[in-house]
């Protein structure tokens, strides 16, 4: 009888297959937005320069990013507040403002690179002026965030994740030596050279970024607020088992999606650009252009279409994470579900961040330097911020009975140590 009861409980708490897409949300969108145009540029650069030599990083980084993103999601669902909101309640203001300020600066640089990359990709696809396309796409993205409530807008973001399959399609348009690729994936060949270490740190910094921490935690808190009957798990612990299983599934699949697409980008550029000696790729749109003569027009068009789709997905995450972080730090009303007149400061930050990102596309700046310094800020900020998050999630005063289980605690600290070492390696590589 007891066994039968346990079986019924297990079946009733599982997520039905037909509701799988509905269960996926913050984790899927966070993972997909990680492959933004600036991330695509990074993966294209290492693929063009090192061939298949860094495919192993996608396998290595997966459990680390899964752990830290699941931990951030737990913060939002358990407390009902994002990372910055919890820091404001628990930590000194100088620490809070320093972390938020650095994250926002990095986000603005990423926004500028992404919006500019989208405009250039549209120009490759249909011709015309890249600046006009960049402005139009930025405005469309902003209007969607302002005019659509979160419950509807999140559905738009879910469908935009389909754009990432362009990179899967590109692989089938070129010849791939699969035995070499698989060997490089499971047997890393690490070179202790300045350029290789810098590329490695750039990949890790692009894959595990602070803005993803803020976004996923805030979106979990948002989903709890907009879903009838749900409350922060500290106040409704009986909802814990179901919600934590959903978070785990959402995060595992979302991060797997992210790393799989990144794997395909490195694979494609390694099999085409690298073998043809095209090792100096500065931006994602340059990678798309370079693919045309060596992989055909179809592969180039797919790559360009993917840049536009991922840009539309990533702009809300970059601008939104900045808006959540600043608004939570200041104690302002937050949330994409709120009407604009009920969260004026939040939407104001959203608009200003998008506008500043767009403005950067019309200023003559070196995209490589911009992306590099963005990676530097993210790389330096990620480790210390992860220390704060790990300490926060081990505190019963913050997490109640939902402090981290031992396995997740171990993986979270391993991810934190990896990013601290990556930041130290970045500094060492640049000063050696």
BELMOLIN-V326793 format. One record per residue. N is the residue number from 0. RES is the residue in one letter. SS is DSSP state (~ for helix, > for strand, _ for the rest). PSI is psi in radians with two decimals (999 if undefined). OMEGA is omega in whole degrees, 0 to 359 (* if undefined). Layout:
n=N res=RES ss=SS psi=PSI omega=OMEGA
n=N res=RES ss=SS psi=PSI omega=OMEGA
//
This chain:
n=0 res=X ss=_ psi=-0.78 omega=179
n=1 res=X ss=~ psi=-0.70 omega=180
n=2 res=X ss=~ psi=-0.73 omega=179
n=3 res=X ss=~ psi=-0.70 omega=180
n=4 res=X ss=~ psi=-0.73 omega=179
n=5 res=X ss=~ psi=-0.70 omega=181
n=6 res=X ss=~ psi=-0.73 omega=180
n=7 res=X ss=~ psi=-0.68 omega=179
n=8 res=X ss=~ psi=-0.75 omega=181
n=9 res=X ss=~ psi=-0.75 omega=181
n=10 res=X ss=~ psi=-0.68 omega=183
n=11 res=X ss=~ psi=-0.46 omega=183
n=12 res=X ss=~ psi=-0.18 omega=179
n=13 res=X ss=_ psi=2.76 omega=179
n=14 res=X ss=_ psi=2.05 omega=180
n=15 res=X ss=_ psi=2.56 omega=182
n=16 res=X ss=~ psi=-0.67 omega=182
n=17 res=X ss=~ psi=-0.34 omega=179
n=18 res=X ss=~ psi=0.23 omega=184
n=19 res=X ss=~ psi=-0.82 omega=181
n=20 res=X ss=~ psi=-0.67 omega=179
n=21 res=X ss=~ psi=-0.57 omega=181
n=22 res=X ss=~ psi=-0.48 omega=180
n=23 res=X ss=_ psi=2.38 omega=181
n=24 res=X ss=_ psi=-1.76 omega=183
n=25 res=X ss=~ psi=-0.71 omega=181
n=26 res=X ss=~ psi=-0.78 omega=179
n=27 res=X ss=~ psi=-0.83 omega=182
n=28 res=X ss=~ psi=-0.70 omega=178
n=29 res=X ss=~ psi=-0.83 omega=180
n=30 res=X ss=~ psi=-0.77 omega=181
n=31 res=X ss=~ psi=-0.68 omega=181
n=32 res=X ss=~ psi=-0.29 omega=177
n=33 res=X ss=_ psi=-0.47 omega=178
n=34 res=X ss=_ psi=0.98 omega=179
n=35 res=X ss=_ psi=3.01 omega=181
n=36 res=X ss=~ psi=-0.65 omega=178
n=37 res=X ss=~ psi=-0.60 omega=174
n=38 res=X ss=~ psi=-0.72 omega=177
n=39 res=X ss=~ psi=-0.68 omega=178
n=40 res=X ss=~ psi=-0.75 omega=180
n=41 res=X ss=~ psi=-0.85 omega=180
n=42 res=X ss=~ psi=-0.64 omega=178
n=43 res=X ss=~ psi=-0.70 omega=180
n=44 res=X ss=~ psi=-0.83 omega=183
n=45 res=X ss=~ psi=-0.55 omega=176
n=46 res=X ss=~ psi=-0.76 omega=180
n=47 res=X ss=~ psi=-0.66 omega=185
n=48 res=X ss=~ psi=-0.73 omega=187
n=49 res=X ss=~ psi=0.10 omega=180
n=50 res=X ss=_ psi=-2.24 omega=180
n=51 res=X ss=_ psi=0.10 omega=189
n=52 res=X ss=_ psi=-0.33 omega=180
n=53 res=X ss=_ psi=0.28 omega=175
n=54 res=X ss=_ psi=-0.53 omega=181
n=55 res=X ss=~ psi=-0.43 omega=183
n=56 res=X ss=~ psi=-0.49 omega=180
n=57 res=X ss=~ psi=-0.62 omega=176
n=58 res=X ss=~ psi=-0.72 omega=182
n=59 res=X ss=~ psi=-0.74 omega=187
n=60 res=X ss=~ psi=-0.32 omega=186
n=61 res=X ss=~ psi=-0.96 omega=181
n=62 res=X ss=~ psi=-0.50 omega=180
n=63 res=X ss=~ psi=-0.82 omega=181
n=64 res=X ss=~ psi=-0.59 omega=176
n=65 res=X ss=~ psi=-0.79 omega=183
n=66 res=X ss=~ psi=-0.90 omega=185
n=67 res=X ss=~ psi=-0.59 omega=179
n=68 res=X ss=~ psi=-0.63 omega=175
n=69 res=X ss=~ psi=-0.68 omega=179
n=70 res=X ss=~ psi=-0.76 omega=179
n=71 res=X ss=~ psi=-0.69 omega=178
n=72 res=X ss=~ psi=-0.70 omega=178
n=73 res=X ss=~ psi=-0.70 omega=179
n=74 res=X ss=~ psi=-0.85 omega=182
n=75 res=X ss=~ psi=-0.77 omega=184
n=76 res=X ss=~ psi=-0.63 omega=182
n=77 res=X ss=~ psi=-0.76 omega=187
n=78 res=X ss=~ psi=-0.40 omega=185
n=79 res=X ss=_ psi=0.18 omega=179
n=80 res=X ss=_ psi=2.73 omega=177
n=81 res=X ss=_ psi=-3.04 omega=181
n=82 res=X ss=~ psi=-0.87 omega=183
n=83 res=X ss=~ psi=-0.65 omega=179
n=84 res=X ss=~ psi=-0.70 omega=178
n=85 res=X ss=~ psi=-0.65 omega=177
n=86 res=X ss=~ psi=-0.68 omega=179
n=87 res=X ss=~ psi=-0.59 omega=182
n=88 res=X ss=~ psi=-0.37 omega=191
n=89 res=X ss=~ psi=-0.34 omega=190
n=90 res=X ss=_ psi=2.81 omega=182
n=91 res=X ss=_ psi=2.56 omega=181
n=92 res=X ss=~ psi=-0.73 omega=180
n=93 res=X ss=~ psi=-0.67 omega=178
n=94 res=X ss=~ psi=-0.79 omega=180
n=95 res=X ss=~ psi=-0.88 omega=185
n=96 res=X ss=~ psi=-0.58 omega=178
n=97 res=X ss=~ psi=-0.81 omega=181
n=98 res=X ss=~ psi=-0.84 omega=181
n=99 res=X ss=~ psi=-0.73 omega=181
n=100 res=X ss=~ psi=-0.80 omega=180
n=101 res=X ss=~ psi=-0.71 omega=179
n=102 res=X ss=~ psi=-0.72 omega=181
n=103 res=X ss=~ psi=-0.72 omega=178
n=104 res=X ss=~ psi=-0.82 omega=178
n=105 res=X ss=~ psi=-0.69 omega=179
n=106 res=X ss=~ psi=-0.71 omega=181
n=107 res=X ss=~ psi=-0.72 omega=178
n=108 res=X ss=~ psi=-0.77 omega=178
n=109 res=X ss=~ psi=-0.73 omega=179
n=110 res=X ss=~ psi=-0.79 omega=179
n=111 res=X ss=~ psi=-0.78 omega=180
n=112 res=X ss=~ psi=-0.69 omega=182
n=113 res=X ss=~ psi=-0.81 omega=181
n=114 res=X ss=~ psi=-0.75 omega=177
n=115 res=X ss=~ psi=-0.69 omega=179
n=116 res=X ss=~ psi=-0.67 omega=178
n=117 res=X ss=~ psi=-0.76 omega=179
n=118 res=X ss=~ psi=-0.75 omega=179
n=119 res=X ss=~ psi=-0.66 omega=179
n=120 res=X ss=~ psi=-0.71 omega=177
n=121 res=X ss=~ psi=-0.68 omega=178
n=122 res=X ss=~ psi=-0.66 omega=177
n=123 res=X ss=~ psi=-0.63 omega=184
n=124 res=X ss=~ psi=-0.83 omega=189
n=125 res=X ss=~ psi=-0.03 omega=183
n=126 res=X ss=_ psi=3.02 omega=179
n=127 res=X ss=_ psi=-3.06 omega=186
n=128 res=X ss=_ psi=2.16 omega=183
n=129 res=X ss=~ psi=-0.64 omega=182
n=130 res=X ss=~ psi=-0.66 omega=179
n=131 res=X ss=~ psi=-0.76 omega=178
n=132 res=X ss=~ psi=-0.73 omega=181
n=133 res=X ss=~ psi=-0.80 omega=181
n=134 res=X ss=~ psi=-0.77 omega=181
n=135 res=X ss=~ psi=-0.76 omega=181
n=136 res=X ss=~ psi=-0.67 omega=178
n=137 res=X ss=~ psi=-0.74 omega=180
n=138 res=X ss=~ psi=-0.76 omega=179
n=139 res=X ss=~ psi=-0.78 omega=180
n=140 res=X ss=~ psi=-0.77 omega=181
n=141 res=X ss=~ psi=-0.76 omega=181
n=142 res=X ss=~ psi=-0.68 omega=178
n=143 res=X ss=~ psi=-0.72 omega=181
n=144 res=X ss=~ psi=-0.64 omega=183
n=145 res=X ss=~ psi=-0.71 omega=189
n=146 res=X ss=~ psi=-0.50 omega=182
n=147 res=X ss=_ psi=2.30 omega=173
n=148 res=X ss=_ psi=2.75 omega=185
n=149 res=X ss=~ psi=-0.74 omega=184
n=150 res=X ss=~ psi=-0.50 omega=177
n=151 res=X ss=~ psi=-0.67 omega=183
n=152 res=X ss=~ psi=-0.60 omega=181
n=153 res=X ss=~ psi=-0.51 omega=177
n=154 res=X ss=~ psi=-0.64 omega=176
n=155 res=X ss=~ psi=-0.78 omega=181
n=156 res=X ss=~ psi=-0.67 omega=178
n=157 res=X ss=~ psi=-0.75 omega=180
n=158 res=X ss=~ psi=-0.53 omega=179
n=159 res=X ss=~ psi=-0.38 omega=179
n=160 res=X ss=~ psi=-0.35 omega=178
n=161 res=X ss=~ psi=-0.49 omega=181
n=162 res=X ss=~ psi=-0.50 omega=183
n=163 res=X ss=~ psi=-0.36 omega=179
n=164 res=X ss=~ psi=-0.18 omega=175
n=165 res=X ss=~ psi=-0.60 omega=182
n=166 res=X ss=~ psi=-0.46 omega=172
n=167 res=X ss=~ psi=-0.75 omega=178
n=168 res=X ss=~ psi=-0.63 omega=180
n=169 res=X ss=~ psi=-0.65 omega=180
n=170 res=X ss=~ psi=-0.68 omega=182
n=171 res=X ss=_ psi=-0.10 omega=177
n=172 res=X ss=_ psi=-0.06 omega=181
n=173 res=X ss=_ psi=2.89 omega=178
n=174 res=X ss=_ psi=2.24 omega=180
n=175 res=X ss=_ psi=2.14 omega=171
n=176 res=X ss=_ psi=1.54 omega=191
n=177 res=X ss=~ psi=-0.59 omega=180
n=178 res=X ss=~ psi=-0.72 omega=178
n=179 res=X ss=~ psi=-0.72 omega=182
n=180 res=X ss=~ psi=-0.78 omega=181
n=181 res=X ss=~ psi=-0.65 omega=178
n=182 res=X ss=~ psi=-0.77 omega=180
n=183 res=X ss=~ psi=-0.46 omega=181
n=184 res=X ss=~ psi=-0.71 omega=186
n=185 res=X ss=~ psi=-0.24 omega=179
n=186 res=X ss=_ psi=1.49 omega=183
n=187 res=X ss=_ psi=2.46 omega=173
n=188 res=X ss=_ psi=1.60 omega=185
n=189 res=X ss=_ psi=2.30 omega=180
n=190 res=X ss=_ psi=2.22 omega=183
n=191 res=X ss=_ psi=1.00 omega=175
n=192 res=X ss=_ psi=2.72 omega=183
n=193 res=X ss=~ psi=-0.82 omega=184
n=194 res=X ss=~ psi=-0.68 omega=181
n=195 res=X ss=~ psi=-0.77 omega=180
n=196 res=X ss=~ psi=-0.67 omega=178
n=197 res=X ss=~ psi=-0.76 omega=177
n=198 res=X ss=~ psi=-0.71 omega=179
n=199 res=X ss=~ psi=-0.78 omega=181
n=200 res=X ss=~ psi=-0.64 omega=177
n=201 res=X ss=~ psi=-0.73 omega=179
n=202 res=X ss=~ psi=-0.81 omega=180
n=203 res=X ss=~ psi=-0.71 omega=180
n=204 res=X ss=~ psi=-0.56 omega=177
n=205 res=X ss=~ psi=-0.59 omega=184
n=206 res=X ss=~ psi=-0.71 omega=182
n=207 res=X ss=_ psi=1.62 omega=188
n=208 res=X ss=_ psi=2.50 omega=182
n=209 res=X ss=~ psi=-0.61 omega=183
n=210 res=X ss=~ psi=-0.47 omega=176
n=211 res=X ss=~ psi=-0.61 omega=177
n=212 res=X ss=~ psi=-0.87 omega=183
n=213 res=X ss=~ psi=-0.76 omega=184
n=214 res=X ss=~ psi=-0.90 omega=186
n=215 res=X ss=~ psi=-0.69 omega=178
n=216 res=X ss=~ psi=-0.78 omega=181
n=217 res=X ss=~ psi=-0.63 omega=180
n=218 res=X ss=~ psi=-0.55 omega=173
n=219 res=X ss=~ psi=-0.74 omega=177
n=220 res=X ss=~ psi=-0.67 omega=179
n=221 res=X ss=~ psi=-0.79 omega=181
n=222 res=X ss=~ psi=-0.64 omega=178
n=223 res=X ss=~ psi=-0.66 omega=182
n=224 res=X ss=~ psi=-0.59 omega=186
n=225 res=X ss=~ psi=-0.12 omega=181
n=226 res=X ss=_ psi=2.06 omega=182
n=227 res=X ss=_ psi=2.36 omega=176
n=228 res=X ss=_ psi=-0.17 omega=181
n=229 res=X ss=_ psi=2.54 omega=180
n=230 res=X ss=_ psi=2.87 omega=172
n=231 res=X ss=_ psi=2.44 omega=186
n=232 res=X ss=_ psi=-0.42 omega=175
n=233 res=X ss=_ psi=-0.59 omega=181
n=234 res=X ss=_ psi=-0.35 omega=181
n=235 res=X ss=_ psi=1.20 omega=185
n=236 res=X ss=~ psi=-0.38 omega=179
n=237 res=X ss=~ psi=-0.34 omega=177
n=238 res=X ss=~ psi=-0.13 omega=186
n=239 res=X ss=~ psi=-0.96 omega=184
n=240 res=X ss=~ psi=-0.81 omega=181
n=241 res=X ss=~ psi=-0.79 omega=183
n=242 res=X ss=~ psi=-0.67 omega=180
n=243 res=X ss=~ psi=-0.61 omega=174
n=244 res=X ss=~ psi=-0.72 omega=178
n=245 res=X ss=~ psi=-0.75 omega=179
n=246 res=X ss=~ psi=-0.77 omega=181
n=247 res=X ss=~ psi=-0.82 omega=179
n=248 res=X ss=~ psi=-0.82 omega=181
n=249 res=X ss=~ psi=-0.80 omega=183
n=250 res=X ss=~ psi=-0.78 omega=180
n=251 res=X ss=~ psi=-0.79 omega=181
n=252 res=X ss=~ psi=-0.71 omega=180
n=253 res=X ss=~ psi=-0.79 omega=180
n=254 res=X ss=~ psi=-0.59 omega=176
n=255 res=X ss=~ psi=-0.73 omega=177
n=256 res=X ss=~ psi=-0.81 omega=180
n=257 res=X ss=~ psi=-0.89 omega=184
n=258 res=X ss=~ psi=-0.54 omega=177
n=259 res=X ss=~ psi=-0.77 omega=179
n=260 res=X ss=~ psi=-0.75 omega=177
n=261 res=X ss=~ psi=-0.71 omega=177
n=262 res=X ss=~ psi=-0.79 omega=181
n=263 res=X ss=~ psi=-0.60 omega=179
n=264 res=X ss=~ psi=-0.82 omega=177
n=265 res=X ss=~ psi=-0.73 omega=181
n=266 res=X ss=~ psi=-0.83 omega=182
n=267 res=X ss=~ psi=-0.87 omega=182
n=268 res=X ss=~ psi=-0.56 omega=177
n=269 res=X ss=~ psi=-0.68 omega=183
n=270 res=X ss=~ psi=-0.26 omega=183
n=271 res=X ss=~ psi=-1.16 omega=186
n=272 res=X ss=_ psi=-0.82 omega=183
n=273 res=X ss=~ psi=-0.80 omega=184
n=274 res=X ss=~ psi=-0.31 omega=177
n=275 res=X ss=~ psi=0.19 omega=175
n=276 res=X ss=_ psi=0.18 omega=178
n=277 res=X ss=_ psi=1.49 omega=188
n=278 res=X ss=_ psi=-0.08 omega=183
n=279 res=X ss=_ psi=1.42 omega=180
n=280 res=X ss=_ psi=2.12 omega=186
n=281 res=X ss=_ psi=-0.63 omega=186
n=282 res=X ss=_ psi=2.94 omega=180
n=283 res=X ss=~ psi=-0.70 omega=181
n=284 res=X ss=~ psi=-0.52 omega=174
n=285 res=X ss=~ psi=-0.64 omega=176
n=286 res=X ss=~ psi=-0.73 omega=178
n=287 res=X ss=~ psi=-0.73 omega=178
n=288 res=X ss=~ psi=-0.75 omega=183
n=289 res=X ss=~ psi=-0.48 omega=179
n=290 res=X ss=~ psi=-0.50 omega=189
n=291 res=X ss=~ psi=-0.89 omega=182
n=292 res=X ss=~ psi=-0.40 omega=184
n=293 res=X ss=~ psi=-0.36 omega=183
n=294 res=X ss=~ psi=-0.08 omega=178
n=295 res=X ss=_ psi=2.77 omega=183
n=296 res=X ss=~ psi=-0.64 omega=183
n=297 res=X ss=~ psi=-0.80 omega=179
n=298 res=X ss=~ psi=-0.71 omega=179
n=299 res=X ss=~ psi=-0.74 omega=180
n=300 res=X ss=~ psi=-0.72 omega=177
n=301 res=X ss=~ psi=-0.78 omega=181
n=302 res=X ss=~ psi=-0.77 omega=180
n=303 res=X ss=~ psi=-0.74 omega=179
n=304 res=X ss=~ psi=-0.66 omega=177
n=305 res=X ss=~ psi=-0.64 omega=179
n=306 res=X ss=~ psi=-0.76 omega=180
n=307 res=X ss=~ psi=-0.83 omega=181
n=308 res=X ss=~ psi=-0.77 omega=180
n=309 res=X ss=~ psi=-0.53 omega=176
n=310 res=X ss=~ psi=-0.77 omega=178
n=311 res=X ss=~ psi=-0.52 omega=178
n=312 res=X ss=~ psi=-0.67 omega=188
n=313 res=X ss=~ psi=-0.52 omega=181
n=314 res=X ss=~ psi=-0.83 omega=178
n=315 res=X ss=~ psi=-0.60 omega=181
n=316 res=X ss=~ psi=-0.77 omega=180
n=317 res=X ss=~ psi=-0.89 omega=180
n=318 res=X ss=~ psi=-0.69 omega=181
n=319 res=X ss=~ psi=-0.73 omega=179
n=320 res=X ss=~ psi=-0.62 omega=176
n=321 res=X ss=~ psi=-0.74 omega=180
n=322 res=X ss=~ psi=-0.76 omega=178
n=323 res=X ss=~ psi=-0.82 omega=184
n=324 res=X ss=~ psi=-0.85 omega=181
n=325 res=X ss=~ psi=-0.79 omega=183
n=326 res=X ss=~ psi=-0.74 omega=178
n=327 res=X ss=~ psi=-0.67 omega=179
n=328 res=X ss=~ psi=-0.59 omega=182
n=329 res=X ss=~ psi=-0.13 omega=181
n=330 res=X ss=_ psi=0.38 omega=179
n=331 res=X ss=_ psi=2.74 omega=173
n=332 res=X ss=_ psi=2.38 omega=183
n=333 res=X ss=_ psi=2.85 omega=170
n=334 res=X ss=_ psi=2.30 omega=176
n=335 res=X ss=_ psi=-0.22 omega=177
n=336 res=X ss=_ psi=-0.37 omega=180
n=337 res=X ss=_ psi=2.59 omega=172
n=338 res=X ss=_ psi=2.55 omega=182
n=339 res=X ss=~ psi=-0.65 omega=182
n=340 res=X ss=~ psi=-0.23 omega=177
n=341 res=X ss=~ psi=-0.07 omega=177
n=342 res=X ss=_ psi=1.00 omega=187
n=343 res=X ss=~ psi=-0.76 omega=182
n=344 res=X ss=~ psi=-0.73 omega=180
n=345 res=X ss=~ psi=-0.88 omega=180
n=346 res=X ss=~ psi=-0.50 omega=175
n=347 res=X ss=~ psi=-0.79 omega=177
n=348 res=X ss=~ psi=-0.72 omega=179
n=349 res=X ss=~ psi=-0.82 omega=181
n=350 res=X ss=~ psi=-0.75 omega=180
n=351 res=X ss=~ psi=-0.75 omega=179
n=352 res=X ss=~ psi=-0.79 omega=179
n=353 res=X ss=~ psi=-0.72 omega=179
n=354 res=X ss=~ psi=-0.75 omega=179
n=355 res=X ss=~ psi=-0.69 omega=176
n=356 res=X ss=~ psi=-0.77 omega=177
n=357 res=X ss=~ psi=-0.73 omega=180
n=358 res=X ss=~ psi=-0.59 omega=181
n=359 res=X ss=~ psi=-0.43 omega=181
n=360 res=X ss=~ psi=-0.34 omega=180
n=361 res=X ss=_ psi=0.04 omega=175
n=362 res=X ss=_ psi=2.36 omega=182
n=363 res=X ss=_ psi=1.71 omega=177
n=364 res=X ss=_ psi=2.70 omega=181
n=365 res=X ss=_ psi=1.97 omega=183
n=366 res=X ss=~ psi=-0.55 omega=180
n=367 res=X ss=~ psi=-0.80 omega=179
n=368 res=X ss=~ psi=-0.70 omega=180
n=369 res=X ss=~ psi=-0.83 omega=180
n=370 res=X ss=~ psi=-0.64 omega=180
n=371 res=X ss=~ psi=-0.84 omega=182
n=372 res=X ss=~ psi=-0.52 omega=173
n=373 res=X ss=~ psi=-0.76 omega=178
n=374 res=X ss=~ psi=-0.66 omega=178
n=375 res=X ss=~ psi=-0.87 omega=181
n=376 res=X ss=~ psi=-0.81 omega=179
n=377 res=X ss=~ psi=-0.75 omega=181
n=378 res=X ss=~ psi=-0.72 omega=180
n=379 res=X ss=~ psi=-0.66 omega=184
n=380 res=X ss=~ psi=-0.60 omega=187
n=381 res=X ss=~ psi=-0.88 omega=184
n=382 res=X ss=~ psi=-1.00 omega=179
n=383 res=X ss=~ psi=-0.65 omega=178
n=384 res=X ss=~ psi=-0.67 omega=178
n=385 res=X ss=~ psi=-0.58 omega=175
n=386 res=X ss=~ psi=-0.80 omega=179
n=387 res=X ss=~ psi=-0.77 omega=181
n=388 res=X ss=~ psi=-0.71 omega=180
n=389 res=X ss=~ psi=-0.71 omega=177
n=390 res=X ss=~ psi=-0.74 omega=180
n=391 res=X ss=~ psi=-0.78 omega=185
n=392 res=X ss=_ psi=-0.05 omega=174
n=393 res=X ss=_ psi=0.01 omega=185
n=394 res=X ss=_ psi=1.98 omega=180
n=395 res=X ss=~ psi=-0.45 omega=178
n=396 res=X ss=~ psi=-0.51 omega=180
n=397 res=X ss=~ psi=-0.77 omega=189
n=398 res=X ss=~ psi=-0.07 omega=182
n=399 res=X ss=_ psi=-2.33 omega=179
n=400 res=X ss=_ psi=-0.01 omega=186
n=401 res=X ss=_ psi=0.58 omega=170
n=402 res=X ss=_ psi=2.82 omega=190
n=403 res=X ss=_ psi=2.39 omega=170
n=404 res=X ss=_ psi=2.74 omega=189
n=405 res=X ss=~ psi=-0.76 omega=182
n=406 res=X ss=~ psi=-0.78 omega=179
n=407 res=X ss=~ psi=-0.61 omega=177
n=408 res=X ss=~ psi=-0.77 omega=180
n=409 res=X ss=~ psi=-0.82 omega=181
n=410 res=X ss=~ psi=-0.64 omega=178
n=411 res=X ss=~ psi=-0.75 omega=179
n=412 res=X ss=~ psi=-0.60 omega=175
n=413 res=X ss=~ psi=-0.73 omega=178
n=414 res=X ss=~ psi=-0.71 omega=180
n=415 res=X ss=~ psi=-0.80 omega=179
n=416 res=X ss=~ psi=-0.70 omega=179
n=417 res=X ss=~ psi=-0.73 omega=181
n=418 res=X ss=~ psi=-0.59 omega=175
n=419 res=X ss=~ psi=-0.74 omega=177
n=420 res=X ss=~ psi=-0.68 omega=179
n=421 res=X ss=~ psi=-0.73 omega=179
n=422 res=X ss=~ psi=-0.75 omega=177
n=423 res=X ss=~ psi=-0.70 omega=179
n=424 res=X ss=~ psi=-0.66 omega=178
n=425 res=X ss=~ psi=-0.82 omega=180
n=426 res=X ss=~ psi=-0.74 omega=180
n=427 res=X ss=~ psi=-0.74 omega=182
n=428 res=X ss=~ psi=-0.64 omega=183
n=429 res=X ss=~ psi=-0.38 omega=182
n=430 res=X ss=~ psi=-0.05 omega=181
n=431 res=X ss=_ psi=999 omega=*
//
